[in-house]
Amino acid sequence: MQQPDIEAIAEQVFAALADPSRRAILAALASGGPATATDLAGRLPITRQAIAKHLALLAEAGLVTAEPGERRRVRYRLRSAPMQVAQQFLAALARDWDSPLDALKDHLDGQARGST
């Protein structure tokens, strides 16, 4: 089985999180549990149609999953796996930046000490 492309998953997560409405939907699902687009429209200042479009993008990014419910109502549930992949991507990026930045700081500190 092929390893998922961490950078591609992280990119989808970051694109999904870039929109404040999608962040509000995720926050509502995190605090209130699984919900339908209609449920979310009752809790948020966003139309049900807009919520449905945002949920489709969140599902495409893997951040929510659709579960069939009673009377053909679809409930959406949070998925944390893509967010964890994005966190791993950021942690690796931070590690890659820390070493050169520390080396630069040490170099500049050494120059400052040498000129005094």
N, CA, C and O atoms as CSV, one atom per row, in Angstrom:
chain,resi,resn,atom,element,x,y,z
A,1,MET,N,N,0.837,-1.191,0.000
A,1,MET,CA,C,0.000,0.000,0.000
A,1,MET,C,C,0.874,1.243,0.000
A,1,MET,O,O,1.870,1.303,0.721
A,2,GLN,N,N,0.512,2.231,-0.799
A,2,GLN,CA,C,1.313,3.437,-0.954
A,2,GLN,C,C,1.048,4.416,0.190
A,2,GLN,O,O,-0.091,4.583,0.626
A,3,GLN,N,N,2.111,5.058,0.667
A,3,GLN,CA,C,2.018,6.069,1.731
A,3,GLN,C,C,1.274,7.291,1.202
A,3,GLN,O,O,1.578,7.771,0.110
A,4,PRO,N,N,0.297,7.807,1.968
A,4,PRO,CA,C,-0.397,9.010,1.481
A,4,PRO,C,C,0.568,10.183,1.386
A,4,PRO,O,O,1.531,10.269,2.147
A,5,ASP,N,N,0.309,11.070,0.462
A,5,ASP,CA,C,1.151,12.245,0.263
A,5,ASP,C,C,0.829,13.264,1.360
A,5,ASP,O,O,-0.181,13.965,1.298
A,6,ILE,N,N,1.695,13.329,2.350
A,6,ILE,CA,C,1.463,14.185,3.522
A,6,ILE,C,C,1.287,15.635,3.111
A,6,ILE,O,O,0.410,16.327,3.627
A,7,GLU,N,N,2.107,16.093,2.194
A,7,GLU,CA,C,2.011,17.494,1.768
A,7,GLU,C,C,0.673,17.778,1.078
A,7,GLU,O,O,0.080,18.835,1.290
A,8,ALA,N,N,0.196,16.839,0.254
A,8,ALA,CA,C,-1.079,17.031,-0.439
A,8,ALA,C,C,-2.238,17.053,0.556
A,8,ALA,O,O,-3.156,17.861,0.420
A,9,ILE,N,N,-2.200,16.176,1.548
A,9,ILE,CA,C,-3.253,16.154,2.575
A,9,ILE,C,C,-3.221,17.461,3.364
A,9,ILE,O,O,-4.261,18.073,3.605
A,10,ALA,N,N,-2.014,17.886,3.767
A,10,ALA,CA,C,-1.880,19.133,4.522
A,10,ALA,C,C,-2.394,20.311,3.704
A,10,ALA,O,O,-3.056,21.197,4.245
A,11,GLU,N,N,-2.097,20.331,2.407
A,11,GLU,CA,C,-2.561,21.426,1.544
A,11,GLU,C,C,-4.085,21.490,1.511
A,11,GLU,O,O,-4.661,22.575,1.582
A,12,GLN,N,N,-4.742,20.333,1.405
A,12,GLN,CA,C,-6.212,20.305,1.404
A,12,GLN,C,C,-6.769,20.805,2.740
A,12,GLN,O,O,-7.749,21.550,2.771
A,13,VAL,N,N,-6.137,20.391,3.837
A,13,VAL,CA,C,-6.586,20.834,5.165
A,13,VAL,C,C,-6.437,22.344,5.290
A,13,VAL,O,O,-7.362,23.024,5.735
A,14,PHE,N,N,-5.276,22.874,4.899
A,14,PHE,CA,C,-5.046,24.318,5.024
A,14,PHE,C,C,-6.020,25.104,4.145
A,14,PHE,O,O,-6.518,26.151,4.559
A,15,ALA,N,N,-6.294,24.611,2.943
A,15,ALA,CA,C,-7.254,25.288,2.062
A,15,ALA,C,C,-8.648,25.278,2.684
A,15,ALA,O,O,-9.366,26.276,2.623
A,16,ALA,N,N,-9.027,24.155,3.279
A,16,ALA,CA,C,-10.341,24.060,3.920
A,16,ALA,C,C,-10.433,24.991,5.124
A,16,ALA,O,O,-11.469,25.616,5.352
A,17,LEU,N,N,-9.350,25.085,5.895
A,17,LEU,CA,C,-9.350,25.915,7.096
A,17,LEU,C,C,-9.208,27.404,6.799
A,17,LEU,O,O,-9.387,28.230,7.694
A,18,ALA,N,N,-8.892,27.756,5.562
A,18,ALA,CA,C,-8.690,29.162,5.204
A,18,ALA,C,C,-9.987,29.959,5.263
A,18,ALA,O,O,-9.957,31.180,5.414
A,19,ASP,N,N,-11.110,29.289,5.147
A,19,ASP,CA,C,-12.399,29.981,5.122
A,19,ASP,C,C,-13.010,30.037,6.528
A,19,ASP,O,O,-13.153,28.999,7.175
A,20,PRO,N,N,-13.371,31.227,7.006
A,20,PRO,CA,C,-13.931,31.342,8.362
A,20,PRO,C,C,-15.250,30.598,8.544
A,20,PRO,O,O,-15.538,30.124,9.643
A,21,SER,N,N,-16.050,30.487,7.497
A,21,SER,CA,C,-17.310,29.737,7.614
A,21,SER,C,C,-17.040,28.257,7.835
A,21,SER,O,O,-17.719,27.612,8.634
A,22,ARG,N,N,-16.048,27.716,7.129
A,22,ARG,CA,C,-15.715,26.306,7.316
A,22,ARG,C,C,-15.135,26.072,8.711
A,22,ARG,O,O,-15.400,25.039,9.326
A,23,ARG,N,N,-14.346,27.025,9.212
A,23,ARG,CA,C,-13.829,26.887,10.591
A,23,ARG,C,C,-14.985,26.914,11.585
A,23,ARG,O,O,-14.971,26.175,12.569
A,24,ALA,N,N,-15.985,27.761,11.339
A,24,ALA,CA,C,-17.150,27.830,12.231
A,24,ALA,C,C,-17.926,26.513,12.204
A,24,ALA,O,O,-18.391,26.044,13.243
A,25,ILE,N,N,-18.063,25.925,11.035
A,25,ILE,CA,C,-18.760,24.637,10.917
A,25,ILE,C,C,-18.002,23.563,11.682
A,25,ILE,O,O,-18.604,22.779,12.415
A,26,LEU,N,N,-16.682,23.522,11.517
A,26,LEU,CA,C,-15.876,22.537,12.250
A,26,LEU,C,C,-15.994,22.750,13.752
A,26,LEU,O,O,-16.108,21.787,14.511
A,27,ALA,N,N,-15.966,24.007,14.185
A,27,ALA,CA,C,-16.092,24.303,15.615
A,27,ALA,C,C,-17.452,23.854,16.135
A,27,ALA,O,O,-17.551,23.321,17.240
A,28,ALA,N,N,-18.507,24.067,15.339
A,28,ALA,CA,C,-19.854,23.645,15.756
A,28,ALA,C,C,-19.934,22.121,15.860
A,28,ALA,O,O,-20.549,21.596,16.788
A,29,LEU,N,N,-19.326,21.421,14.929
A,29,LEU,CA,C,-19.311,19.959,14.998
A,29,LEU,C,C,-18.474,19.468,16.186
A,29,LEU,O,O,-18.814,18.475,16.829
A,30,ALA,N,N,-17.381,20.176,16.465
A,30,ALA,CA,C,-16.525,19.787,17.589
A,30,ALA,C,C,-17.255,19.962,18.915
A,30,ALA,O,O,-17.132,19.126,19.809
A,31,SER,N,N,-18.010,21.044,19.043
A,31,SER,CA,C,-18.679,21.311,20.325
A,31,SER,C,C,-20.010,20.583,20.454
A,31,SER,O,O,-20.394,20.203,21.560
A,32,GLY,N,N,-20.731,20.379,19.334
A,32,GLY,CA,C,-22.066,19.808,19.415
A,32,GLY,C,C,-22.203,18.388,18.912
A,32,GLY,O,O,-23.277,17.797,19.013
A,33,GLY,N,N,-21.131,17.831,18.369
A,33,GLY,CA,C,-21.205,16.474,17.839
A,33,GLY,C,C,-21.783,16.440,16.437
A,33,GLY,O,O,-22.033,17.488,15.842
A,34,PRO,N,N,-21.998,15.239,15.903
A,34,PRO,CA,C,-22.505,15.084,14.542
A,34,PRO,C,C,-23.795,15.865,14.330
A,34,PRO,O,O,-24.634,15.964,15.226
A,35,ALA,N,N,-23.939,16.420,13.120
A,35,ALA,CA,C,-25.110,17.243,12.821
A,35,ALA,C,C,-25.390,17.229,11.331
A,35,ALA,O,O,-24.515,16.932,10.517
A,36,THR,N,N,-26.622,17.554,10.993
A,36,THR,CA,C,-27.008,17.712,9.585
A,36,THR,C,C,-26.749,19.161,9.171
A,36,THR,O,O,-26.508,20.022,10.017
A,37,ALA,N,N,-26.800,19.420,7.872
A,37,ALA,CA,C,-26.646,20.793,7.380
A,37,ALA,C,C,-27.750,21.676,7.962
A,37,ALA,O,O,-27.511,22.838,8.290
A,38,THR,N,N,-28.941,21.130,8.089
A,38,THR,CA,C,-30.062,21.891,8.664
A,38,THR,C,C,-29.791,22.227,10.125
A,38,THR,O,O,-30.033,23.352,10.563
A,39,ASP,N,N,-29.284,21.241,10.887
A,39,ASP,CA,C,-28.932,21.494,12.293
A,39,ASP,C,C,-27.912,22.623,12.393
A,39,ASP,O,O,-28.043,23.527,13.217
A,40,LEU,N,N,-26.889,22.554,11.533
A,40,LEU,CA,C,-25.817,23.558,11.571
A,40,LEU,C,C,-26.350,24.934,11.178
A,40,LEU,O,O,-25.928,25.945,11.739
A,41,ALA,N,N,-27.272,24.980,10.219
A,41,ALA,CA,C,-27.852,26.262,9.797
A,41,ALA,C,C,-28.631,26.901,10.941
A,41,ALA,O,O,-28.729,28.126,11.020
A,42,GLY,N,N,-29.183,26.080,11.823
A,42,GLY,CA,C,-29.885,26.606,12.984
A,42,GLY,C,C,-28.954,27.176,14.035
A,42,GLY,O,O,-29.366,28.000,14.853
A,43,ARG,N,N,-27.699,26.743,14.019
A,43,ARG,CA,C,-26.711,27.193,15.020
A,43,ARG,C,C,-25.786,28.292,14.513
A,43,ARG,O,O,-25.168,29.003,15.305
A,44,LEU,N,N,-25.691,28.430,13.199
A,44,LEU,CA,C,-24.714,29.352,12.616
A,44,LEU,C,C,-25.418,30.389,11.735
A,44,LEU,O,O,-26.500,30.131,11.209
A,45,PRO,N,N,-24.796,31.558,11.580
A,45,PRO,CA,C,-25.397,32.585,10.705
A,45,PRO,C,C,-25.042,32.359,9.236
A,45,PRO,O,O,-24.573,33.267,8.550
A,46,ILE,N,N,-25.276,31.129,8.766
A,46,ILE,CA,C,-24.950,30.726,7.396
A,46,ILE,C,C,-26.162,29.964,6.864
A,46,ILE,O,O,-26.779,29.196,7.602
A,47,THR,N,N,-26.508,30.166,5.598
A,47,THR,CA,C,-27.660,29.450,5.033
A,47,THR,C,C,-27.368,27.958,4.928
A,47,THR,O,O,-26.213,27.536,4.874
A,48,ARG,N,N,-28.432,27.175,4.900
A,48,ARG,CA,C,-28.263,25.730,4.777
A,48,ARG,C,C,-27.562,25.368,3.470
A,48,ARG,O,O,-26.737,24.455,3.434
A,49,GLN,N,N,-27.897,26.094,2.390
A,49,GLN,CA,C,-27.265,25.815,1.094
A,49,GLN,C,C,-25.758,26.090,1.147
A,49,GLN,O,O,-24.963,25.313,0.619
A,50,ALA,N,N,-25.375,27.191,1.781
A,50,ALA,CA,C,-23.943,27.505,1.906
A,50,ALA,C,C,-23.250,26.464,2.790
A,50,ALA,O,O,-22.133,26.038,2.497
A,51,ILE,N,N,-23.914,26.064,3.863
A,51,ILE,CA,C,-23.338,25.042,4.743
A,51,ILE,C,C,-23.128,23.747,3.970
A,51,ILE,O,O,-22.093,23.098,4.120
A,52,ALA,N,N,-24.102,23.365,3.143
A,52,ALA,CA,C,-23.979,22.139,2.348
A,52,ALA,C,C,-22.757,22.212,1.425
A,52,ALA,O,O,-22.029,21.229,1.283
A,53,LYS,N,N,-22.532,23.366,0.802
A,53,LYS,CA,C,-21.358,23.530,-0.069
A,53,LYS,C,C,-20.069,23.441,0.738
A,53,LYS,O,O,-19.112,22.791,0.317
A,54,HIS,N,N,-20.044,24.096,1.901
A,54,HIS,CA,C,-18.852,24.043,2.753
A,54,HIS,C,C,-18.604,22.613,3.248
A,54,HIS,O,O,-17.461,22.160,3.299
A,55,LEU,N,N,-19.679,21.907,3.612
A,55,LEU,CA,C,-19.525,20.517,4.075
A,55,LEU,C,C,-18.956,19.630,2.973
A,55,LEU,O,O,-18.171,18.724,3.254
A,56,ALA,N,N,-19.340,19.880,1.730
A,56,ALA,CA,C,-18.794,19.099,0.613
A,56,ALA,C,C,-17.283,19.314,0.498
A,56,ALA,O,O,-16.535,18.363,0.269
A,57,LEU,N,N,-16.836,20.561,0.657
A,57,LEU,CA,C,-15.400,20.844,0.600
A,57,LEU,C,C,-14.673,20.246,1.805
A,57,LEU,O,O,-13.561,19.733,1.675
A,58,LEU,N,N,-15.305,20.315,2.972
A,58,LEU,CA,C,-14.697,19.717,4.174
A,58,LEU,C,C,-14.603,18.200,4.032
A,58,LEU,O,O,-13.628,17.593,4.475
A,59,ALA,N,N,-15.608,17.592,3.418
A,59,ALA,CA,C,-15.582,16.147,3.185
A,59,ALA,C,C,-14.489,15.787,2.180
A,59,ALA,O,O,-13.802,14.778,2.339
A,60,GLU,N,N,-14.329,16.613,1.149
A,60,GLU,CA,C,-13.285,16.380,0.145
A,60,GLU,C,C,-11.897,16.433,0.785
A,60,GLU,O,O,-10.999,15.683,0.400
A,61,ALA,N,N,-11.730,17.320,1.762
A,61,ALA,CA,C,-10.460,17.425,2.484
A,61,ALA,C,C,-10.324,16.338,3.542
A,61,ALA,O,O,-9.272,16.206,4.167
A,62,GLY,N,N,-11.391,15.556,3.746
A,62,GLY,CA,C,-11.343,14.471,4.721
A,62,GLY,C,C,-11.605,14.898,6.151
A,62,GLY,O,O,-11.473,14.091,7.071
A,63,LEU,N,N,-11.977,16.168,6.354
A,63,LEU,CA,C,-12.165,16.681,7.717
A,63,LEU,C,C,-13.513,16.298,8.322
A,63,LEU,O,O,-13.667,16.311,9.543
A,64,VAL,N,N,-14.485,15.959,7.484
A,64,VAL,CA,C,-15.773,15.454,7.965
A,64,VAL,C,C,-16.138,14.224,7.135
A,64,VAL,O,O,-15.667,14.043,6.012
A,65,THR,N,N,-16.969,13.409,7.710
A,65,THR,CA,C,-17.490,12.260,6.993
A,65,THR,C,C,-19.010,12.299,7.062
A,65,THR,O,O,-19.592,12.662,8.084
A,66,ALA,N,N,-19.634,11.923,5.968
A,66,ALA,CA,C,-21.098,11.921,5.889
A,66,ALA,C,C,-21.614,10.550,6.297
A,66,ALA,O,O,-21.125,9.523,5.825
A,67,GLU,N,N,-22.605,10.546,7.177
A,67,GLU,CA,C,-23.220,9.305,7.637
A,67,GLU,C,C,-24.715,9.361,7.330
A,67,GLU,O,O,-25.388,10.309,7.733
A,68,PRO,N,N,-25.241,8.364,6.626
A,68,PRO,CA,C,-26.677,8.380,6.365
A,68,PRO,C,C,-27.455,8.233,7.672
A,68,PRO,O,O,-27.097,7.438,8.541
A,69,GLY,N,N,-28.516,9.009,7.788
A,69,GLY,CA,C,-29.350,8.949,8.982
A,69,GLY,C,C,-30.770,8.583,8.619
A,69,GLY,O,O,-31.046,8.124,7.510
A,70,GLU,N,N,-31.664,8.787,9.558
A,70,GLU,CA,C,-33.070,8.468,9.307
A,70,GLU,C,C,-33.668,9.465,8.313
A,70,GLU,O,O,-33.225,10.610,8.222
A,71,ARG,N,N,-34.656,9.022,7.588
A,71,ARG,CA,C,-35.370,9.847,6.597
A,71,ARG,C,C,-34.425,10.549,5.616
A,71,ARG,O,O,-34.620,11.719,5.287
A,72,ARG,N,N,-33.425,9.841,5.163
A,72,ARG,CA,C,-32.464,10.329,4.158
A,72,ARG,C,C,-31.717,11.588,4.591
A,72,ARG,O,O,-31.173,12.307,3.752
A,73,ARG,N,N,-31.690,11.854,5.880
A,73,ARG,CA,C,-30.918,12.997,6.380
A,73,ARG,C,C,-29.475,12.546,6.590
A,73,ARG,O,O,-29.221,11.496,7.180
A,74,VAL,N,N,-28.551,13.340,6.108
A,74,VAL,CA,C,-27.127,13.015,6.228
A,74,VAL,C,C,-26.554,13.811,7.391
A,74,VAL,O,O,-26.689,15.032,7.464
A,75,ARG,N,N,-25.909,13.083,8.296
A,75,ARG,CA,C,-25.249,13.724,9.432
A,75,ARG,C,C,-23.750,13.760,9.139
A,75,ARG,O,O,-23.198,12.838,8.539
A,76,TYR,N,N,-23.113,14.829,9.569
A,76,TYR,CA,C,-21.676,14.994,9.352
A,76,TYR,C,C,-20.952,14.871,10.678
A,76,TYR,O,O,-21.379,15.420,11.693
A,77,ARG,N,N,-19.854,14.144,10.649
A,77,ARG,CA,C,-19.035,13.891,11.836
A,77,ARG,C,C,-17.598,14.317,11.534
A,77,ARG,O,O,-17.106,14.137,10.420
A,78,LEU,N,N,-16.936,14.881,12.538
A,78,LEU,CA,C,-15.536,15.283,12.384
A,78,LEU,C,C,-14.634,14.073,12.200
A,78,LEU,O,O,-14.896,12.999,12.741
A,79,ARG,N,N,-13.578,14.260,11.437
A,79,ARG,CA,C,-12.497,13.272,11.295
A,79,ARG,C,C,-11.204,13.983,11.652
A,79,ARG,O,O,-10.885,15.016,11.063
A,80,SER,N,N,-10.467,13.458,12.592
A,80,SER,CA,C,-9.254,14.139,13.048
A,80,SER,C,C,-8.004,13.741,12.267
A,80,SER,O,O,-7.007,14.462,12.313
A,81,ALA,N,N,-8.028,12.627,11.560
A,81,ALA,CA,C,-6.818,12.133,10.887
A,81,ALA,C,C,-6.176,13.159,9.959
A,81,ALA,O,O,-4.964,13.353,10.047
A,82,PRO,N,N,-6.923,13.832,9.067
A,82,PRO,CA,C,-6.264,14.811,8.190
A,82,PRO,C,C,-5.644,15.974,8.975
A,82,PRO,O,O,-4.596,16.495,8.593
A,83,MET,N,N,-6.289,16.373,10.061
A,83,MET,CA,C,-5.746,17.458,10.888
A,83,MET,C,C,-4.420,17.013,11.527
A,83,MET,O,O,-3.479,17.799,11.634
A,84,GLN,N,N,-4.363,15.750,11.944
A,84,GLN,CA,C,-3.122,15.224,12.527
A,84,GLN,C,C,-2.006,15.184,11.483
A,84,GLN,O,O,-0.850,15.467,11.800
A,85,VAL,N,N,-2.343,14.839,10.255
A,85,VAL,CA,C,-1.347,14.844,9.171
A,85,VAL,C,C,-0.832,16.265,8.955
A,85,VAL,O,O,0.372,16.472,8.797
A,86,ALA,N,N,-1.739,17.247,8.948
A,86,ALA,CA,C,-1.336,18.647,8.769
A,86,ALA,C,C,-0.438,19.096,9.925
A,86,ALA,O,O,0.527,19.830,9.712
A,87,GLN,N,N,-0.752,18.660,11.140
A,87,GLN,CA,C,0.092,19.005,12.296
A,87,GLN,C,C,1.482,18.390,12.148
A,87,GLN,O,O,2.483,19.033,12.465
A,88,GLN,N,N,1.548,17.150,11.668
A,88,GLN,CA,C,2.852,16.507,11.441
A,88,GLN,C,C,3.648,17.267,10.383
A,88,GLN,O,O,4.857,17.452,10.517
A,89,PHE,N,N,2.960,17.704,9.335
A,89,PHE,CA,C,3.608,18.475,8.274
A,89,PHE,C,C,4.201,19.760,8.849
A,89,PHE,O,O,5.350,20.101,8.568
A,90,LEU,N,N,3.403,20.478,9.664
A,90,LEU,CA,C,3.884,21.724,10.270
A,90,LEU,C,C,5.043,21.471,11.236
A,90,LEU,O,O,5.992,22.253,11.287
A,91,ALA,N,N,4.965,20.386,11.994
A,91,ALA,CA,C,6.046,20.061,12.936
A,91,ALA,C,C,7.347,19.783,12.178
A,91,ALA,O,O,8.418,20.233,12.585
A,92,ALA,N,N,7.243,19.041,11.075
A,92,ALA,CA,C,8.439,18.756,10.266
A,92,ALA,C,C,8.990,20.038,9.659
A,92,ALA,O,O,10.205,20.229,9.607
A,93,LEU,N,N,8.115,20.910,9.204
A,93,LEU,CA,C,8.532,22.187,8.637
A,93,LEU,C,C,9.239,23.034,9.696
A,93,LEU,O,O,10.266,23.655,9.420
A,94,ALA,N,N,8.686,23.054,10.894
A,94,ALA,CA,C,9.293,23.816,11.991
A,94,ALA,C,C,10.680,23.274,12.314
A,94,ALA,O,O,11.614,24.043,12.542
A,95,ARG,N,N,10.816,21.937,12.334
A,95,ARG,CA,C,12.135,21.340,12.600
A,95,ARG,C,C,13.125,21.752,11.516
A,95,ARG,O,O,14.279,22.064,11.810
A,96,ASP,N,N,12.673,21.753,10.267
A,96,ASP,CA,C,13.552,22.131,9.157
A,96,ASP,C,C,13.992,23.587,9.270
A,96,ASP,O,O,15.098,23.932,8.854
A,97,TRP,N,N,13.134,24.446,9.830
A,97,TRP,CA,C,13.472,25.856,9.976
A,97,TRP,C,C,14.318,26.115,11.210
A,97,TRP,O,O,15.164,27.009,11.198
A,98,ASP,N,N,14.109,25.348,12.278
A,98,ASP,CA,C,14.784,25.628,13.543
A,98,ASP,C,C,16.303,25.535,13.436
A,98,ASP,O,O,17.007,26.409,13.942
A,99,SER,N,N,16.815,24.508,12.797
A,99,SER,CA,C,18.270,24.326,12.731
A,99,SER,C,C,18.961,25.495,12.022
A,99,SER,O,O,19.891,26.066,12.592
A,100,PRO,N,N,18.549,25.880,10.797
A,100,PRO,CA,C,19.208,27.018,10.149
A,100,PRO,C,C,19.034,28.323,10.935
A,100,PRO,O,O,19.954,29.139,10.995
A,101,LEU,N,N,17.860,28.518,11.533
A,101,LEU,CA,C,17.650,29.746,12.307
A,101,LEU,C,C,18.538,29.767,13.548
A,101,LEU,O,O,19.085,30.810,13.903
A,102,ASP,N,N,18.682,28.617,14.207
A,102,ASP,CA,C,19.582,28.540,15.370
A,102,ASP,C,C,21.028,28.797,14.948
A,102,ASP,O,O,21.767,29.493,15.644
A,103,ALA,N,N,21.431,28.230,13.798
A,103,ALA,CA,C,22.796,28.442,13.307
A,103,ALA,C,C,23.024,29.912,12.985
A,103,ALA,O,O,24.086,30.449,13.298
A,104,LEU,N,N,22.055,30.570,12.370
A,104,LEU,CA,C,22.162,31.996,12.057
A,104,LEU,C,C,22.267,32.809,13.341
A,104,LEU,O,O,23.091,33.719,13.434
A,105,LYS,N,N,21.443,32.489,14.323
A,105,LYS,CA,C,21.465,33.199,15.600
A,105,LYS,C,C,22.845,33.045,16.251
A,105,LYS,O,O,23.427,34.022,16.722
A,106,ASP,N,N,23.365,31.806,16.274
A,106,ASP,CA,C,24.690,31.570,16.855
A,106,ASP,C,C,25.764,32.361,16.111
A,106,ASP,O,O,26.662,32.935,16.727
A,107,HIS,N,N,25.664,32.385,14.790
A,107,HIS,CA,C,26.633,33.123,13.973
A,107,HIS,C,C,26.564,34.617,14.288
A,107,HIS,O,O,27.595,35.258,14.488
A,108,LEU,N,N,25.353,35.170,14.333
A,108,LEU,CA,C,25.189,36.599,14.609
A,108,LEU,C,C,25.625,36.930,16.032
A,108,LEU,O,O,26.240,37.969,16.269
A,109,ASP,N,N,25.312,36.056,16.969
A,109,ASP,CA,C,25.754,36.256,18.362
A,109,ASP,C,C,27.279,36.255,18.450
A,109,ASP,O,O,27.876,37.048,19.179
A,110,GLY,N,N,27.894,35.349,17.690
A,110,GLY,CA,C,29.359,35.278,17.686
A,110,GLY,C,C,29.975,36.526,17.092
A,110,GLY,O,O,30.990,37.014,17.590
A,111,GLN,N,N,29.374,37.050,16.033
A,111,GLN,CA,C,29.878,38.292,15.425
A,111,GLN,C,C,29.702,39.464,16.396
A,111,GLN,O,O,30.586,40.314,16.507
A,112,ALA,N,N,28.583,39.512,17.087
A,112,ALA,CA,C,28.334,40.595,18.027
A,112,ALA,C,C,29.337,40.565,19.171
A,112,ALA,O,O,29.820,41.607,19.614
A,113,ARG,N,N,29.650,39.353,19.651
A,113,ARG,CA,C,30.643,39.229,20.742
A,113,ARG,C,C,32.031,39.598,20.248
A,113,ARG,O,O,32.823,40.178,20.991
A,114,GLY,N,N,32.330,39.265,19.001
A,114,GLY,CA,C,33.660,39.551,18.448
A,114,GLY,C,C,33.885,41.039,18.185
A,114,GLY,O,O,35.033,41.480,18.123
A,115,SER,N,N,32.825,41.815,18.031
A,115,SER,CA,C,32.988,43.238,17.708
A,115,SER,C,C,32.953,44.122,18.948
A,115,SER,O,O,33.105,45.339,18.843
A,116,THR,N,N,32.755,43.525,20.123
A,116,THR,CA,C,32.705,44.354,21.331
A,116,THR,C,C,34.003,44.352,22.053
A,116,THR,O,O,34.133,45.000,23.091
